[in-house]
Amino acid sequence: MTHPIVASARGWTGTRFHHQGRLKKTASHKGGVDCLGLLAGVAGELNLRDHNGEELAAFDEIDYSHRPDASKLRAKLAELLLRVPVQEISPGDIALLRIDGSPQHLAIISDFGGGLGMI
């Protein structure tokens, strides 16, 4: 069975990239989303909450550059989510990825071809 977070994220397939975008593709609009927008959209669709019961979508921010502040990003993720050891990653988890050596991209871990993938 597909994890609900993965199923929700797959529902955004076909939405074009747009920096700081938060709009899912519909039959009448191409939408536009970036990696944080996808996480915020999925959190909103599923009414996901942090360990204090606060809606995760309420923590969304749109005042970041194309190269986000890595320390701020790490700190916010640590505040809102539980860290999972790499060897325990499973579908529905969030990955913080490095680009040019700096953590600055987010993905949702998915099931894919009998293993793991990313959305």
Z-matrix of the N, CA and C atoms (Angstrom, degrees):
N
C 1 1.456
C 2 1.535 1 108.99
N 3 1.305 2 116.60 1 135.44
C 4 1.457 3 122.01 2 -179.47
C 5 1.523 4 110.68 3 -73.98
N 6 1.323 5 115.46 4 135.34
C 7 1.463 6 121.37 5 177.70
C 8 1.534 7 108.96 6 -60.25
N 9 1.348 8 119.29 7 138.57
C 10 1.477 9 121.38 8 -179.41
C 11 1.528 10 113.83 9 -56.29
N 12 1.324 11 118.28 10 -35.66
C 13 1.471 12 120.48 11 178.74
C 14 1.524 13 109.85 12 -66.05
N 15 1.322 14 116.61 13 -41.42
C 16 1.470 15 120.91 14 179.00
C 17 1.529 16 109.85 15 -65.89
N 18 1.332 17 117.05 16 -44.29
C 19 1.465 18 120.57 17 179.15
C 20 1.524 19 110.77 18 -59.83
N 21 1.312 20 117.42 19 -43.80
C 22 1.461 21 121.35 20 178.52
C 23 1.532 22 110.69 21 -63.58
N 24 1.324 23 116.80 22 -45.28
C 25 1.472 24 120.98 23 179.80
C 26 1.525 25 111.15 24 -61.49
N 27 1.321 26 116.50 25 -40.31
C 28 1.479 27 119.62 26 178.81
C 29 1.520 28 111.34 27 -64.07
N 30 1.319 29 117.06 28 -24.96
C 31 1.458 30 120.91 29 176.26
C 32 1.528 31 112.92 30 -66.36
N 33 1.334 32 116.78 31 -14.97
C 34 1.466 33 121.85 32 178.24
C 35 1.531 34 111.58 33 -91.21
N 36 1.333 35 117.12 34 -2.69
C 37 1.463 36 120.90 35 179.65
C 38 1.521 37 109.71 36 -56.12
N 39 1.308 38 116.28 37 134.99
C 40 1.460 39 121.84 38 -178.69
C 41 1.514 40 113.55 39 94.88
N 42 1.337 41 116.99 40 -11.53
C 43 1.464 42 120.08 41 175.46
C 44 1.526 43 107.38 42 -73.31
N 45 1.293 44 117.58 43 130.38
C 46 1.464 45 120.77 44 -177.08
C 47 1.532 46 110.85 45 -73.29
N 48 1.333 47 115.04 46 161.27
C 49 1.464 48 120.21 47 176.31
C 50 1.524 49 109.17 48 -76.46
N 51 1.313 50 115.37 49 136.27
C 52 1.458 51 121.78 50 171.61
C 53 1.524 52 107.12 51 -151.15
N 54 1.331 53 116.85 52 117.79
C 55 1.466 54 121.83 53 -179.72
C 56 1.529 55 109.43 54 -53.97
N 57 1.325 56 115.72 55 126.66
C 58 1.459 57 124.93 56 -178.72
C 59 1.530 58 112.93 57 65.68
N 60 1.329 59 117.27 58 16.15
C 61 1.458 60 121.30 59 178.42
C 62 1.523 61 111.74 60 -74.43
N 63 1.321 62 115.59 61 151.04
C 64 1.470 63 122.14 62 -178.84
C 65 1.524 64 111.72 63 -139.90
N 66 1.326 65 117.60 64 23.96
C 67 1.452 66 121.26 65 -172.54
C 68 1.531 67 110.90 66 -117.49
N 69 1.323 68 116.06 67 118.33
C 70 1.461 69 123.04 68 179.31
C 71 1.529 70 110.28 69 -74.86
N 72 1.323 71 115.73 70 142.94
C 73 1.456 72 121.37 71 177.26
C 74 1.534 73 109.81 72 -61.43
N 75 1.328 74 114.67 73 138.67
C 76 1.461 75 121.47 74 174.93
C 77 1.526 76 107.90 75 -129.00
N 78 1.313 77 116.47 76 178.12
C 79 1.464 78 120.78 77 178.00
C 80 1.527 79 111.59 78 -62.69
N 81 1.332 80 117.31 79 -26.78
C 82 1.464 81 120.40 80 -176.62
C 83 1.525 82 114.55 81 -107.44
N 84 1.355 83 118.26 82 -2.04
C 85 1.466 84 120.76 83 -177.19
C 86 1.524 85 109.81 84 -147.26
N 87 1.339 86 116.65 85 139.75
C 88 1.463 87 121.24 86 -179.87
C 89 1.522 88 113.28 87 -72.34
N 90 1.320 89 117.02 88 -15.77
C 91 1.455 90 120.79 89 -178.95
C 92 1.519 91 111.47 90 66.76
N 93 1.307 92 116.31 91 -172.32
C 94 1.456 93 122.90 92 178.13
C 95 1.512 94 108.94 93 -178.79
N 96 1.342 95 116.13 94 130.38
C 97 1.460 96 120.23 95 -175.03
C 98 1.526 97 109.32 96 -154.60
N 99 1.327 98 115.92 97 150.06
C 100 1.461 99 120.51 98 170.56
C 101 1.529 100 107.36 99 -113.06
N 102 1.317 101 117.79 100 -172.71
C 103 1.471 102 120.40 101 -174.20
C 104 1.521 103 112.12 102 -63.68
N 105 1.326 104 118.49 103 -42.29
C 106 1.462 105 120.45 104 178.41
C 107 1.521 106 110.49 105 -70.21
N 108 1.315 107 116.87 106 -35.50
C 109 1.455 108 120.89 107 176.97
C 110 1.515 109 112.07 108 -62.30
N 111 1.332 110 116.58 109 -38.02
C 112 1.464 111 120.19 110 176.28
C 113 1.523 112 110.07 111 -62.50
N 114 1.338 113 117.01 112 -46.38
C 115 1.464 114 120.04 113 179.25
C 116 1.523 115 111.04 114 -61.46
N 117 1.324 116 117.39 115 -44.35
C 118 1.466 117 121.15 116 179.71
C 119 1.527 118 110.77 117 -64.64
N 120 1.328 119 116.65 118 -40.24
C 121 1.463 120 120.46 119 179.45
C 122 1.522 121 112.19 120 -64.45
N 123 1.321 122 116.64 121 -45.62
C 124 1.459 123 121.06 122 178.55
C 125 1.532 124 110.08 123 -64.36
N 126 1.326 125 116.58 124 -43.71
C 127 1.477 126 120.21 125 178.65
C 128 1.522 127 110.62 126 -59.65
N 129 1.322 128 116.86 127 -40.34
C 130 1.459 129 120.75 128 178.59
C 131 1.517 130 112.38 129 -67.85
N 132 1.339 131 116.22 130 -44.31
C 133 1.464 132 120.09 131 -179.99
C 134 1.532 133 111.76 132 -60.02
N 135 1.326 134 116.22 133 -38.75
C 136 1.461 135 121.14 134 -175.55
C 137 1.529 136 113.54 135 -97.35
N 138 1.333 137 116.65 136 1.04
C 139 1.463 138 121.96 137 -177.98
C 140 1.535 139 110.73 138 53.90
N 141 1.336 140 116.26 139 44.69
C 142 1.465 141 121.15 140 -179.92
C 143 1.522 142 110.16 141 -71.90
N 144 1.318 143 115.50 142 146.74
C 145 1.464 144 121.58 143 -176.47
C 146 1.526 145 110.97 144 -130.17
N 147 1.328 146 115.66 145 156.68
C 148 1.461 147 120.67 146 176.78
C 149 1.527 148 109.25 147 -81.21
N 150 1.318 149 116.04 148 -177.84
C 151 1.467 150 120.67 149 -177.50
C 152 1.534 151 112.94 150 -66.23
N 153 1.334 152 118.60 151 -11.70
C 154 1.467 153 122.33 152 176.60
C 155 1.530 154 112.28 153 -99.35
N 156 1.328 155 116.40 154 1.76
C 157 1.464 156 120.22 155 179.93
C 158 1.513 157 114.87 156 87.96
N 159 1.332 158 117.51 157 4.41
C 160 1.464 159 121.30 158 179.51
C 161 1.535 160 109.67 159 -81.41
N 162 1.318 161 116.37 160 142.47
C 163 1.459 162 120.73 161 178.04
C 164 1.526 163 109.65 162 -63.53
N 165 1.333 164 116.46 163 125.72
C 166 1.467 165 120.10 164 -179.49
C 167 1.527 166 111.59 165 -63.51
N 168 1.312 167 117.74 166 -36.28
C 169 1.467 168 120.48 167 -179.16
C 170 1.531 169 111.58 168 -60.85
N 171 1.330 170 117.57 169 -25.36
C 172 1.467 171 120.98 170 179.78
C 173 1.527 172 112.28 171 -68.41
N 174 1.328 173 118.12 172 -16.65
C 175 1.462 174 122.11 173 -179.49
C 176 1.525 175 112.09 174 -92.13
N 177 1.318 176 117.15 175 4.57
C 178 1.460 177 121.46 176 -179.08
C 179 1.527 178 110.08 177 -60.10
N 180 1.330 179 115.56 178 143.95
C 181 1.464 180 122.38 179 177.75
C 182 1.516 181 108.85 180 -131.17
N 183 1.312 182 116.89 181 147.00
C 184 1.467 183 120.30 182 177.04
C 185 1.522 184 111.85 183 -129.85
N 186 1.314 185 116.93 184 24.11
C 187 1.462 186 120.12 185 -178.76
C 188 1.532 187 110.92 186 -113.04
N 189 1.312 188 116.56 187 50.17
C 190 1.460 189 120.85 188 -179.11
C 191 1.529 190 109.76 189 -123.21
N 192 1.321 191 114.50 190 155.42
C 193 1.464 192 119.76 191 -178.75
C 194 1.534 193 110.11 192 -85.37
N 195 1.317 194 115.39 193 177.39
C 196 1.470 195 120.22 194 176.64
C 197 1.521 196 110.61 195 -62.53
N 198 1.318 197 117.94 196 -27.10
C 199 1.472 198 123.04 197 173.81
C 200 1.524 199 106.83 198 -114.12
N 201 1.342 200 116.37 199 91.76
C 202 1.466 201 119.54 200 -175.99
C 203 1.523 202 113.07 201 -62.50
N 204 1.299 203 115.82 202 157.63
C 205 1.458 204 123.33 203 175.98
C 206 1.533 205 107.27 204 -69.26
N 207 1.322 206 117.03 205 109.32
C 208 1.464 207 122.35 206 -174.64
C 209 1.522 208 112.53 207 -60.35
N 210 1.321 209 117.75 208 -40.94
C 211 1.465 210 119.30 209 -178.27
C 212 1.530 211 111.07 210 -69.16
N 213 1.312 212 117.88 211 -38.24
C 214 1.466 213 121.29 212 177.28
C 215 1.531 214 110.22 213 -66.33
N 216 1.329 215 116.18 214 -41.49
C 217 1.459 216 120.91 215 179.32
C 218 1.528 217 110.78 216 -62.87
N 219 1.331 218 116.48 217 -47.52
C 220 1.473 219 120.39 218 178.19
C 221 1.524 220 111.46 219 -60.17
N 222 1.317 221 116.92 220 -44.40
C 223 1.464 222 121.42 221 -178.47
C 224 1.528 223 111.43 222 -62.88
N 225 1.330 224 117.41 223 -42.87
C 226 1.463 225 120.90 224 -179.59
C 227 1.522 226 110.37 225 -66.35
N 228 1.320 227 117.63 226 -41.92
C 229 1.460 228 120.31 227 177.66
C 230 1.527 229 111.09 228 -62.85
N 231 1.319 230 116.95 229 -42.45
C 232 1.472 231 121.26 230 179.43
C 233 1.525 232 111.30 231 -63.83
N 234 1.320 233 116.19 232 -33.66
C 235 1.473 234 121.11 233 179.51
C 236 1.533 235 111.52 234 -69.76
N 237 1.331 236 116.42 235 -36.68
C 238 1.462 237 120.55 236 -171.35
C 239 1.524 238 115.24 237 -99.18
N 240 1.321 239 117.02 238 -28.10
C 241 1.466 240 120.60 239 -172.19
C 242 1.518 241 111.83 240 -122.38
N 243 1.305 242 116.06 241 161.99
C 244 1.460 243 121.77 242 175.54
C 245 1.520 244 109.26 243 -92.76
N 246 1.309 245 116.68 244 135.27
C 247 1.464 246 121.83 245 179.66
C 248 1.527 247 109.59 246 -75.17
N 249 1.323 248 116.36 247 136.85
C 250 1.457 249 122.99 248 178.89
C 251 1.528 250 107.75 249 -117.98
N 252 1.330 251 118.05 250 129.17
C 253 1.467 252 119.13 251 176.23
C 254 1.531 253 110.61 252 -59.33
N 255 1.318 254 116.88 253 143.82
C 256 1.464 255 122.00 254 -176.45
C 257 1.525 256 111.59 255 -51.50
N 258 1.326 257 117.59 256 -41.96
C 259 1.460 258 120.55 257 -177.32
C 260 1.529 259 112.95 258 -69.41
N 261 1.344 260 117.49 259 -9.13
C 262 1.463 261 121.45 260 -179.92
C 263 1.531 262 113.25 261 -110.04
N 264 1.326 263 117.31 262 7.89
C 265 1.465 264 120.94 263 -178.61
C 266 1.527 265 109.79 264 -61.57
N 267 1.339 266 114.92 265 138.68
C 268 1.464 267 120.19 266 179.17
C 269 1.530 268 109.29 267 -143.75
N 270 1.330 269 117.33 268 166.50
C 271 1.464 270 120.57 269 179.86
C 272 1.531 271 111.75 270 -53.50
N 273 1.325 272 114.96 271 135.77
C 274 1.458 273 122.44 272 -178.40
C 275 1.515 274 113.09 273 100.72
N 276 1.339 275 116.74 274 -15.49
C 277 1.467 276 120.13 275 177.21
C 278 1.526 277 110.12 276 -76.53
N 279 1.334 278 115.80 277 162.29
C 280 1.462 279 122.65 278 179.16
C 281 1.525 280 108.36 279 -105.96
N 282 1.321 281 116.25 280 135.62
C 283 1.460 282 121.51 281 176.78
C 284 1.529 283 108.98 282 -110.08
N 285 1.321 284 115.39 283 136.50
C 286 1.460 285 122.22 284 171.63
C 287 1.519 286 105.90 285 -103.62
N 288 1.315 287 116.56 286 117.31
C 289 1.458 288 122.26 287 -172.92
C 290 1.525 289 111.22 288 -107.51
N 291 1.315 290 114.48 289 146.58
C 292 1.467 291 121.00 290 176.67
C 293 1.521 292 109.93 291 -92.20
N 294 1.311 293 114.83 292 138.80
C 295 1.462 294 122.35 293 171.36
C 296 1.509 295 105.53 294 -127.24
N 297 1.319 296 116.46 295 127.00
C 298 1.467 297 121.60 296 -175.81
C 299 1.525 298 111.27 297 53.64
N 300 1.357 299 116.56 298 36.85
C 301 1.458 300 121.89 299 176.03
C 302 1.506 301 116.10 300 82.47
N 303 1.337 302 117.27 301 -1.08
C 304 1.466 303 120.34 302 -176.68
C 305 1.528 304 110.38 303 -120.02
N 306 1.344 305 118.31 304 130.18
C 307 1.468 306 120.38 305 177.47
C 308 1.529 307 110.18 306 -63.90
N 309 1.348 308 116.14 307 118.41
C 310 1.454 309 117.92 308 -177.14
C 311 1.521 310 114.65 309 -157.33
N 312 1.319 311 118.14 310 7.84
C 313 1.465 312 119.84 311 179.90
C 314 1.520 313 108.84 312 -134.96
N 315 1.323 314 116.60 313 144.07
C 316 1.457 315 122.40 314 -177.72
C 317 1.526 316 109.84 315 -118.42
N 318 1.323 317 116.02 316 147.97
C 319 1.461 318 121.20 317 177.22
C 320 1.519 319 109.09 318 -147.13
N 321 1.320 320 115.28 319 156.37
C 322 1.456 321 121.95 320 174.01
C 323 1.520 322 106.92 321 -99.58
N 324 1.328 323 116.55 322 127.35
C 325 1.463 324 121.07 323 177.74
C 326 1.527 325 107.86 324 -72.73
N 327 1.337 326 115.59 325 134.40
C 328 1.457 327 120.92 326 -179.14
C 329 1.530 328 109.89 327 -126.61
N 330 1.319 329 114.72 328 168.35
C 331 1.456 330 120.46 329 168.40
C 332 1.531 331 105.86 330 -86.22
N 333 1.333 332 116.03 331 140.53
C 334 1.457 333 119.29 332 -176.87
C 335 1.519 334 109.75 333 -159.03
N 336 1.299 335 117.07 334 120.60
C 337 1.466 336 121.88 335 174.50
C 338 1.519 337 114.16 336 53.88
N 339 1.301 338 118.64 337 37.99
C 340 1.457 339 121.87 338 -179.46
C 341 1.508 340 114.12 339 81.81
N 342 1.330 341 117.69 340 1.15
C 343 1.459 342 122.21 341 178.42
C 344 1.517 343 109.82 342 -134.08
N 345 1.320 344 115.04 343 -144.63
C 346 1.456 345 121.09 344 179.94
C 347 1.519 346 110.59 345 -112.97
N 348 1.311 347 116.30 346 149.97
C 349 1.453 348 123.01 347 175.26
C 350 1.517 349 108.72 348 -139.06
N 351 1.312 350 116.31 349 -171.43
C 352 1.467 351 120.89 350 179.00
C 353 1.518 352 109.47 351 -137.11
N 354 1.312 353 114.17 352 145.60
C 355 1.462 354 121.35 353 173.50
C 356 1.513 355 106.63 354 -117.33
